[in-house]
Amino acid sequence: MIRDLQIEDRITELGLKMPDPPRPLGAYLPVVRVGNLIFVSGMLPRQEGKLVSVGKLGQELNLKEGQDAARLALLNGLAAIKSEIGNLAAVRKFVRLSCYVNSTLGFIEQAQVADGASNILLAVFGEAGRHSRVSVGVAELPGGAAVELDLIAEVEPRE
């Protein structure tokens, strides 16, 4: 089993930083646990409470900027999971990642934007990071965010 420190070391080796868990922007919980499943609410590319990637892919933002936004949203999701279960090493398997991409008409690279998040899960968690996925282009997202993603993960049983 991977230890939490190893996971955070892998994140650092990728040139990324684990953020503090994001605070909800409305009347919802960032994470809900049901048995051994963790459901992570929609995560935005926020840093220190501020939305840092705003705009439409195919207009104000390019593919790389979209992938960067997806990576940041994923890190926020991981921080939310850690705040709920205390240790990312307790993640057995990422089940699903859904990525909503603020897209212009004609932008068709939503799957490549989502790869920004998927590739981090694979690099950090190995086989446990392999997941099913949905990538959807949408007209608008909260605050004009470039991406929003949610996660479902299986975790170790409570002791």
C-alpha positions in Angstrom: 0.0 0.0 0.0 1.2 3.5 -0.8 1.8 5.8 2.1 0.3 9.3 2.3 3.8 10.9 2.3 4.7 9.0 -0.9 1.7 10.3 -2.6 2.5 13.9 -1.6 6.1 13.3 -2.7 4.9 12.2 -6.1 2.7 15.3 -6.4 5.8 17.5 -5.6 8.0 15.6 -8.1 5.5 16.5 -10.8 6.0 20.2 -9.9 2.6 20.5 -8.2 1.5 21.5 -4.7 -1.3 20.1 -2.6 -3.6 23.0 -1.8 -5.6 23.5 1.3 -9.1 22.0 1.0 -11.4 24.3 -0.9 -14.4 25.8 0.8 -17.8 25.2 -0.8 -19.3 28.1 -2.8 -22.8 27.3 -1.8 -25.1 25.1 0.3 -23.4 21.7 -0.3 -20.7 19.5 1.1 -17.4 19.2 -0.8 -17.2 15.5 -0.1 -19.8 12.9 0.9 -18.8 9.4 2.1 -21.3 6.6 1.6 -19.8 3.3 2.8 -16.4 2.9 1.1 -17.3 5.4 -1.7 -16.3 9.1 -1.7 -18.2 11.5 -3.9 -16.4 14.7 -4.5 -18.5 17.7 -5.5 -17.6 19.9 -8.5 -14.1 21.3 -8.1 -13.0 24.4 -9.8 -9.5 25.6 -10.7 -9.2 27.7 -7.5 -6.0 28.7 -5.6 -6.2 30.2 -2.2 -9.9 30.7 -2.6 -9.6 32.5 -5.9 -10.7 31.3 -9.3 -7.5 31.3 -11.4 -8.6 29.9 -14.8 -11.5 31.8 -16.3 -12.8 31.7 -19.8 -13.8 29.5 -22.7 -11.6 26.9 -24.3 -11.3 27.7 -27.9 -11.6 31.5 -27.3 -9.7 33.0 -24.3 -7.9 29.8 -23.3 -5.9 27.2 -25.3 -5.7 23.4 -24.7 -2.6 23.7 -22.4 -4.3 26.3 -20.2 -7.4 24.0 -20.0 -5.2 21.1 -19.0 -3.5 23.2 -16.3 -7.0 24.2 -15.0 -8.0 20.5 -14.9 -4.9 19.7 -12.9 -5.6 22.4 -10.4 -9.2 21.4 -10.0 -8.1 17.8 -9.5 -5.6 18.9 -6.8 -8.5 20.6 -5.1 -10.5 17.4 -5.3 -7.6 15.4 -3.7 -7.4 18.0 -0.9 -11.1 17.6 -0.3 -10.7 13.8 -0.2 -7.8 14.1 2.2 -9.8 16.4 4.5 -12.5 13.8 4.7 -10.5 10.6 5.2 -7.3 12.0 6.6 -4.9 10.2 4.4 -4.8 9.8 0.6 -3.1 6.4 1.0 -6.6 5.2 2.1 -7.8 5.6 -1.5 -8.1 2.1 -3.0 -9.3 3.1 -6.5 -10.5 6.1 -8.4 -13.8 5.0 -10.0 -14.9 8.0 -12.1 -13.8 11.5 -13.1 -16.2 13.8 -14.8 -14.8 16.9 -16.5 -17.0 19.8 -17.6 -15.2 22.1 -20.0 -16.3 25.7 -20.6 -16.2 25.5 -24.4 -16.9 27.6 -27.5 -19.0 26.2 -30.3 -16.6 24.0 -32.3 -14.1 23.3 -29.5 -13.9 19.5 -29.6 -10.8 18.7 -27.4 -12.7 18.2 -24.1 -11.1 14.7 -23.7 -7.6 16.2 -24.0 -8.5 18.9 -21.4 -9.6 16.1 -19.0 -6.3 14.3 -19.6 -4.7 17.1 -17.6 -6.4 15.6 -14.5 -6.4 11.9 -15.6 -2.7 11.9 -16.2 -2.0 13.2 -12.6 -4.2 10.4 -11.1 -2.2 7.8 -13.1 1.2 9.3 -12.2 0.5 9.7 -8.5 -1.7 6.6 -7.8 -0.5 4.2 -10.4 -3.1 1.4 -11.1 -5.4 2.8 -8.4 -5.6 6.0 -10.5 -7.1 4.3 -13.6 -10.7 5.4 -13.8 -13.7 5.7 -16.0 -14.4 9.2 -17.3 -16.8 11.6 -18.9 -15.6 14.8 -20.7 -18.3 17.3 -21.6 -18.3 20.6 -23.3 -20.7 23.1 -21.6 -21.8 26.7 -22.4 -21.0 28.1 -18.9 -19.6 27.2 -15.5 -19.7 28.9 -12.1 -17.8 32.1 -12.1 -16.8 31.6 -15.7 -14.4 28.8 -14.7 -12.6 27.0 -17.5 -13.3 23.6 -16.1 -15.2 21.9 -13.3 -14.6 18.3 -12.3 -16.0 15.8 -9.9 -14.7 12.4 -8.6 -15.8 9.2 -7.2 -13.3 7.1 -5.3 -13.3 3.8 -3.3 -11.5 4.1 0.0 -10.5 1.8 2.8 -13.2 0.9 5.3 -13.4 2.9 8.5 -11.7 1.4 11.4 
